[in-house]
Structure formats: structure tokens, C-alpha cells
């Protein structure tokens, strides 16, 4: 699905629902956000205010990800602004609506370097700035996922993978 659901209850100082509150959704870095009022279909709305609380003080909307028209990349933060029924300005900042989905990088190697004990090693640059990325190796010859003999950290962007053979292996690394 290309849209991420966000919902919120707007309540007054006594904890009661605050109905008919007009809420403006902005991108934290500036500018009105494009929101959808339905999970699928419809057009994005960016004219403020984009949503209004119902009789229960409930608001909901959807933000499109990068695959959606007017969508946003992971890492964008959002802000909600409204004026409550007492006339007070309210803001919620740095809302992380889009999940930090795993980043994937892949590499195919058939150029392993001989290592001690008949093993082979390969240094993979992953660029994820993560000392412990998840590594999965897929053997193109057998069509099976195989567990590396061991993995060592060279730096926050490079890992060394050891295997018992030097077959062509597709290596997938993920960091969330």
C-alpha cells in the first residue's frame, strides 16, 4: 500500500473531545503537506486546514509514500497545528508518520579473495552507517539462501563476509 494512516484524538483541557477543530498538516521543514482523506482513491489536499475533527474529536488522514502521487520519502517529519475550543494554539511537531522502512543494498560477487583455512572473503560496502547490518547471501548456483561462515565489521559502512566457496553469491544487506 502506498499510503500510511495517521489518526489523532483532539481533546480539550478537561480531556473531553474537541469537535469541529480545523487541523493544518505541514511538513516539518516547511509548507503544507499533501494529505489524503481516504486509504485509496481521491486526490491529495494541501490547502489548509486539511482535516476537521468529528463529534468525538477524531481526525484521520493518509500520507502517500514515494510511490504515491504527492507522496513523501521516509524520514520526512510532519507537524499538526490547530486552535482549540478555548482559543489556544496547539502544535504537535516532529511526527514520524512514514515508517523507517529497511534500506536494502545488494551486491553480486564472484570475485572472492582467498583467506586462511581454505575460506574465501569479500568486503561489502553497504553505506548504511550501521555497524551491524543484516546480511543474507543467496547462492545463484543452487538457488538457496546460505548462511555466511562469519561476518566481521571493517567500518560502519563495510563488512567482511566469509564463505566456504567462491561461487557467485548475491548479498543483500538491510538496516532499519
N, C-alpha and C positions, 0 to 999 in steps of 0.2 A: 504494500500500500504506500502511496506517495504522500499521504497527509498524516500529520501527528495531531492527536486530540489533546486539547487543553481545556480544563474546566476549573471553576473557582466559585465559591460562595461569597457574596458581598454581604457583610453584616454591619450593623451599627454598633455604637459604643456599648450597648447593653447585650450584644450578641444576638440580636433579632435580625431576621432577613431584611435587607435593604432593597426594596423593589424599584424598578424603573431607573436604575443608575446607568448612565451612559459611560461606557468604558472605551478609552482610546488605547490601542495596542501600537507600540512603536518598537523599532529595532533599537537596541541599547546604544548603538553607535550613532543613531540619529535617523529621523524620518519615520513616517507612518509605515507600519507593517502591512503587508498583504495578508488578509485572513480569509478563510472560507467559513461559511456558516453551516456547511454540510460535509459529511465524510467523503462524499463523491459527488461529482457534478457541480453545477453552479459556477459562478465567476468569483475571482478574488476581489475583496473590498479593501481599499486603503483609505477611503475618506473617513476622517474622524467624526464622531465616535463610531467604531466598527460594530460594537455589540452593546446590548442593553440587558440588564438583569431582569429576570422574570419575577413573579409574585413571591417566589421563595428566595430571591436574592441570587439566583443561579445564573451564571454565564457559561457559555461554552463556544469554542471555535476550533478550527483546524488550521495548522500551518503546513504549507507544502514543503517537501524536501526538494533537493536539487533536481529531481526528476519531474517535478510538477511545474506547471506554468506559474510564474511569480513565486517560485519556491526559494528556500534558503539552504545554505550549506550547514553541516554540523559545525557547532562552535559559535553560531550566532546566538546572542542573548537578546531577550525581549523585556519590555517594560510595560506595565499596566498603569494607567492614570485615570482617576475619576474624582468627582466631588461627591461626598456622601450626603445623606439627607440632612445632616447638621450644617452643611456648607463647608466642611473641612476638606482640603485637598489631600488625596491619598495616592501613594505610588508604591508599586512593588517593582523592584529593579532586579536586573541580572537573572531573569527567569530562563532556565535552560530547558526549552520546550523540545528541541531536537536532540534525540539521544546521541551520546558519543558512541556511534557505531564503530565497530572494529575497522581499523585500516588494514588493508591487505597489500602486501607486496610479494611478488613472485620472482623466481629466478630459475632458469634451467641450466644445469651444468652437466657436461660430460668431460670436464677437464679437472679432475680431482688431482691433488698433489699427494704423492706417496708420503706416508707417515710411518712412525715406528710400529713394529709388531704387525706389519702387513696391512695396516689400516690406510684409509685414504681420508684426506681432509679437504674442506672447501670453506673459504671465508666469504660469507654473505653480507653485503652491505644492505641494511634494511631501512635506514633513515628514519626510524620511528622514535628515536630518542628515548628508548625504553631498554633498560638493562636486561630484561628477561622476556623477550618476545616469545610467543607460542610458535613453535616450528613443527611443520608437518612435511614429511617427504613422501613423494609419490613416485614409485618406480615405473617409468614409462614402458619398460620391457615386460614386466609381469602384470602391470595394471593394478598393483596393490600399494596401499599405504604401508610404509615401513618406518619403524622407529629408528632414529639415528642411534649409533652406539653411545655417543655423548655429544653435548654441545657446551662450548665454553664461550665466555664473554671476552671479546677483544676490546670493545669500547661500547659506548651507549648506542652506536649505530652499526656495529659489526659483530657478528657471531661466527665462530668456527664450528663447523659441523663435521663429525667423524662418521664414516661409513666403512663397512667391511668389503665393499666392492667399488669399482669406479664406473658403474653403469650410468646412463643418463637418468638423472633424477630431477623432478620438478620440486622445488622447495617453496613452500608457502609460509609466510610469517604474518602473524596478526597481533595487534596490540590494541587494547581497548582503552 
